[in-house]
Amino acid sequence: MAQDKNSDIVVKEDLWYIENYLILKDYYDMTISRIAARCIRMGNIAMEEYPFYHYILDVVEEICETGEYILSKKALYPYVEKKIAGGVKALEENLALYQQELENNSSPEMVKQDPQELAKVKEIMSNTDKAVDPTVGAGMNIDDLMAKLLEENKQENPDVVYEQFDEPGDKK
């Protein structure tokens, strides 16, 4: 276990936190990409509907814990400047984004326990303007999505001729 967080002495266990933070960040990015692709293959479901979505939040939580440890130990800052692109400032900014993601994705059980969170959710849900909601259309199948994109593209570029391709296995 690492020594006291407030210590000016850096031990190898402290350096592990920096390496772990970098590994977790890369792992998170790869996991998000993989799950996004999986959601498309599962009928273009929203990522939050993916059965194992909460695993992402577990990774984010570990990133936050690791980042908070690093920031709490100022003796690690010179190492942070060398190992993390953008140094301490970037670490603080990224950590804030990860913490915001955790807050935004609190589970329904967590919201039920916090009356203020429940009130916020109810307000957001009642004030949602469907005309500007960017999630409208989520869950479309791939054919509907492609048709929608093709139609939007035709409207934006009326002079372009789009060739219709047959699906593999279509009878002519």
Secondary structure as UniProt FT lines:
FT   TURN            5..6
FT   HELIX           12..41
FT   TURN            42..43
FT   HELIX           47..49
FT   TURN            51..52
FT   HELIX           53..72
FT   HELIX           74..76
FT   HELIX           77..83
FT   TURN            85..86
FT   HELIX           87..104
FT   HELIX           108..113
FT   HELIX           115..126
FT   TURN            130..132
FT   TURN            134..139
FT   HELIX           142..156
FT   TURN            158..159
FT   TURN            168..169
//
